[in-house]
Amino acid sequence: MSIAFIGLFGFVSFLATAKTKEIGLRNVLRNTVWYSMTQLSREFMILVLPANAVALPLVLFFVCR
């Protein structure tokens, strides 16, 4: 579990550092902080939500057995 969290943290930090110029440009153009956060978290959620949708039923199946 801790290895998964470390990988997830690495992925999020990589996305943030890769998009620093884009974030700076959007802030100069007067976009809100909320918009910047949703743009960053959208790619992250596209990967995390389907993974949870697959994992949750499997975990419940094996725990209830």
Stockholm file with secondary structure:
# STOCKHOLM 1.0

chainA/1-65         MSIAFIGLFGFVSFLATAKTKEIGLRNVLRNTVWYSMTQLSREFMILVLPANAVALPLVLFFVCR
#=GR chainA/1-65 SS CHHHHHHHHHHHHHHHHHTHHHHHHHHHTTCCHHHHHHHHHHHHHHHHHHHHHHHHHHHHHHHHC
#=GC SS_cons        CHHHHHHHHHHHHHHHHHTHHHHHHHHHTTCCHHHHHHHHHHHHHHHHHHHHHHHHHHHHHHHHC
//
